[in-house]
Amino acid sequence: MKIIPLLISILAMAMLALAQDTASSGGGKLLLNFQRTSAYMESDSAAPHAQGMEGLTSRNPGSTTHYPTTNECISIYADGSYSFERVEEKSYGKPKVRVYKGTLAAPQFAKLQSITGDDAFRKVVITEMPEPPENATGVREGEIIQTTVMRDDGPQAFMLAKRRFATSDPSGIDKYTSNWEKVEKPLKPFLSLMKDIEKEGQSRGKEGAASCQMTQQPI
């Protein structure tokens, strides 16, 4: 469990480096990069296709546990254009990829600029993962959101994380950890807008190649 915060810090630095590289490349000035990673625990009986895979752990004789993972990446540029990538990866088979390039409607783009320009939004800098419960026995599901906004005085980067843990509690009740609570109000309009862009990209996306990087498993 202790290694997960370190992995998240590494991911945050990688996201920041990617944003800086993209901003310096062609195709217009980058405004922001957004990545949502979600995963859930799935168990099945041991089978040849499920053995030796990274991220698999044995929990019961004859069964394995793995974490199907979905990554959605969005890059938005100064002219209102954006790219969307969705990568679904399971424990076997090729990842399922959908990609789309579109342009935000003028009111939508203006709303994004207003949200990210707000003082409360500018102060969000969270990069720490909350600690797992002491009696945690595994991660049942989780979601991580990494965002980098390009600013004149340097990039603003933050990471949000929610996880649900199985525990050794006799009641069998799962426990949740999150670092969203203190920034939920200033980020709610932003996350709602990004969800709308994700829905459009998913509905209009076509099969293709993606540069959206999968995270380490389990989440």
C-alpha positions as CSV (number, residue, x, y, z in Angstrom):
1,M,0.0,0.0,0.0
2,K,2.8,2.4,0.9
3,I,4.2,2.4,-2.7
4,I,1.0,3.9,-4.2
5,P,1.6,7.6,-3.1
6,L,5.0,7.3,-4.7
7,L,3.6,6.0,-7.9
8,I,1.0,8.9,-7.9
9,S,3.8,11.5,-7.5
10,I,5.7,9.9,-10.4
11,L,2.5,10.1,-12.5
12,A,2.0,13.7,-11.6
13,M,5.5,14.6,-12.8
14,A,5.0,12.6,-16.0
15,M,1.7,14.5,-16.6
16,L,3.5,17.8,-16.1
17,A,6.3,16.8,-18.5
18,L,3.8,15.7,-21.1
19,A,2.0,19.0,-20.9
20,Q,5.2,20.9,-21.3
21,D,6.2,18.8,-24.3
22,T,2.8,19.2,-25.9
23,A,2.8,22.9,-25.4
24,S,6.1,23.3,-27.2
25,S,5.1,21.1,-30.1
26,G,3.1,22.2,-33.2
27,G,-0.6,22.2,-33.6
28,G,-1.5,25.3,-31.6
29,K,-0.9,26.5,-28.0
30,L,-2.0,24.1,-25.4
31,L,-4.4,25.3,-22.7
32,L,-4.8,22.2,-20.6
33,N,-4.3,18.4,-20.3
34,F,-6.9,16.3,-18.4
35,Q,-6.7,12.6,-17.7
36,R,-9.2,10.4,-15.8
37,T,-8.2,6.9,-14.8
38,S,-10.7,4.5,-13.3
39,A,-10.2,0.8,-12.3
40,Y,-12.1,-1.8,-10.5
41,M,-11.2,-5.2,-8.9
42,E,-12.4,-8.2,-10.8
43,S,-11.8,-11.8,-9.8
44,D,-12.1,-15.0,-11.9
45,S,-10.8,-18.5,-12.0
46,A,-7.2,-19.0,-13.0
47,A,-6.7,-19.6,-16.7
48,P,-3.8,-19.6,-19.1
49,H,-4.7,-16.1,-20.4
50,A,-4.7,-14.7,-16.8
51,Q,-1.3,-16.0,-15.6
52,G,1.8,-14.0,-15.5
53,M,0.1,-10.7,-16.3
54,E,1.3,-7.5,-14.6
55,G,-1.1,-6.4,-11.9
56,L,-2.5,-9.8,-11.2
57,T,-2.4,-11.2,-7.6
58,S,-3.6,-14.5,-6.2
59,R,-6.2,-14.2,-3.5
60,N,-7.8,-17.7,-3.4
61,P,-6.6,-21.0,-4.7
62,G,-7.7,-21.3,-8.3
63,S,-8.6,-17.6,-8.7
64,T,-6.9,-14.4,-9.7
65,T,-7.6,-10.7,-9.1
66,H,-7.0,-8.1,-11.7
67,Y,-7.9,-4.5,-12.4
68,P,-9.6,-3.6,-15.8
69,T,-8.6,0.1,-16.3
70,T,-10.0,2.9,-18.4
71,N,-8.0,6.0,-19.3
72,E,-9.6,9.1,-20.8
73,C,-7.3,11.9,-22.0
74,I,-8.3,15.3,-23.2
75,S,-6.0,18.1,-24.6
76,I,-7.6,21.5,-25.2
77,Y,-6.0,24.3,-27.3
78,A,-6.2,28.0,-27.5
79,D,-8.3,28.0,-30.6
80,G,-11.0,25.8,-28.9
81,S,-10.0,22.6,-30.6
82,Y,-9.4,19.5,-28.6
83,S,-8.3,15.9,-28.8
84,F,-10.0,13.0,-26.9
85,E,-8.6,9.5,-26.3
86,R,-10.2,6.6,-24.4
87,V,-8.2,3.5,-23.7
88,E,-9.9,0.5,-22.1
89,E,-7.5,-2.2,-20.9
90,K,-8.4,-5.6,-19.5
91,S,-6.2,-8.5,-18.2
92,Y,-6.2,-10.1,-21.7
93,G,-6.7,-9.1,-25.3
94,K,-5.7,-5.8,-27.0
95,P,-6.8,-2.5,-25.4
96,K,-9.9,-1.0,-26.9
97,V,-9.1,2.5,-28.2
98,R,-11.4,5.4,-29.3
99,V,-10.1,8.7,-30.5
100,Y,-11.7,12.0,-31.6
101,K,-10.8,15.5,-32.5
102,G,-13.3,18.2,-32.2
103,T,-13.9,21.9,-31.4
104,L,-15.7,23.3,-28.4
105,A,-18.7,25.5,-29.1
106,A,-18.1,29.2,-28.3
107,P,-20.2,29.2,-25.1
108,Q,-18.6,26.0,-23.9
109,F,-15.1,27.4,-24.6
110,A,-15.9,30.7,-22.8
111,K,-17.2,28.8,-19.8
112,L,-14.0,26.7,-19.6
113,Q,-11.9,29.9,-19.7
114,S,-14.1,31.5,-17.0
115,I,-13.8,28.4,-14.7
116,T,-10.0,28.0,-15.1
117,G,-9.5,31.8,-14.7
118,D,-11.4,31.9,-11.3
119,D,-9.2,32.6,-8.3
120,A,-10.5,29.7,-6.3
121,F,-9.6,27.3,-9.2
122,R,-6.1,28.8,-9.5
123,K,-5.4,27.9,-5.9
124,V,-6.0,24.1,-6.4
125,V,-2.6,22.3,-6.2
126,I,-3.4,18.9,-4.6
127,T,-1.0,16.2,-5.6
128,E,-1.1,13.9,-2.5
129,M,-3.0,10.6,-2.2
130,P,-4.9,10.0,1.0
131,E,-3.5,7.1,3.1
132,P,-5.3,3.7,3.0
133,P,-7.2,2.6,6.1
134,E,-5.0,0.7,8.5
135,N,-7.1,-2.5,8.1
136,A,-7.3,-2.3,4.3
137,T,-6.8,-5.6,2.5
138,G,-7.1,-4.4,-1.1
139,V,-8.5,-1.8,-3.4
140,R,-11.9,-2.6,-4.8
141,E,-12.1,0.4,-7.2
142,G,-10.6,3.8,-7.7
143,E,-10.5,6.9,-9.8
144,I,-7.7,9.4,-10.3
145,I,-8.0,12.7,-12.2
146,Q,-4.8,14.5,-13.3
147,T,-5.0,18.0,-14.6
148,T,-2.4,20.5,-15.9
149,V,-3.4,24.0,-16.9
150,M,-0.8,26.1,-18.8
151,R,-0.4,29.5,-17.3
152,D,1.9,32.5,-18.1
153,D,3.7,32.1,-14.8
154,G,4.1,28.3,-15.2
155,P,1.8,25.2,-15.3
156,Q,-0.8,24.5,-12.6
157,A,-1.0,20.8,-11.8
158,F,-3.2,18.9,-9.4
159,M,-4.4,15.4,-8.8
160,L,-7.6,14.1,-7.3
161,A,-8.1,10.6,-6.0
162,K,-10.9,8.4,-4.7
163,R,-10.5,4.8,-3.7
164,R,-12.7,2.1,-2.1
165,F,-11.0,-0.4,0.1
166,A,-11.9,-3.9,1.2
167,T,-11.0,-4.2,4.9
168,S,-10.6,-6.8,7.6
169,D,-13.5,-5.3,9.6
170,P,-15.8,-8.0,10.9
171,S,-18.8,-6.1,9.5
172,G,-17.5,-6.5,6.0
173,I,-18.0,-2.8,5.3
174,D,-15.7,-1.2,2.8
175,K,-14.0,2.1,3.5
176,Y,-13.5,5.1,1.2
177,T,-10.6,7.6,1.0
178,S,-10.6,10.8,-1.0
179,N,-8.8,14.1,-1.3
180,W,-11.6,15.8,-3.2
181,E,-13.6,17.3,-0.2
182,K,-11.7,20.5,0.3
183,V,-11.7,21.4,-3.4
184,E,-15.1,20.0,-4.4
185,K,-16.8,23.4,-4.7
186,P,-14.3,25.2,-6.9
187,L,-13.8,22.1,-9.1
188,K,-17.4,21.0,-9.5
189,P,-18.1,23.2,-12.6
190,F,-14.8,22.2,-14.2
191,L,-15.4,18.4,-13.7
192,S,-18.9,18.7,-15.0
193,L,-17.7,20.4,-18.1
194,M,-15.0,17.8,-18.7
195,K,-17.5,15.0,-18.3
196,D,-19.6,16.6,-21.1
197,I,-16.5,16.7,-23.3
198,E,-15.8,13.0,-22.5
199,K,-19.3,12.0,-23.4
200,E,-19.1,13.7,-26.8
201,G,-15.7,12.2,-27.5
202,Q,-16.8,8.8,-26.6
203,S,-20.0,9.0,-28.7
204,R,-18.2,10.4,-31.8
205,G,-14.9,8.6,-31.4
206,K,-13.5,6.1,-33.8
207,E,-11.1,3.3,-33.4
208,G,-7.5,4.5,-33.7
209,A,-4.1,4.8,-32.0
210,A,-3.8,6.7,-28.7
211,S,-0.9,8.3,-26.8
212,C,-2.9,8.3,-23.6
213,Q,-0.7,6.4,-21.1
214,M,-2.1,3.7,-18.9
215,T,-1.3,4.0,-15.1
216,Q,0.3,1.3,-12.9
217,Q,-2.1,-1.4,-11.7
218,P,-3.7,-1.7,-9.2
219,I,-4.9,2.0,-9.1
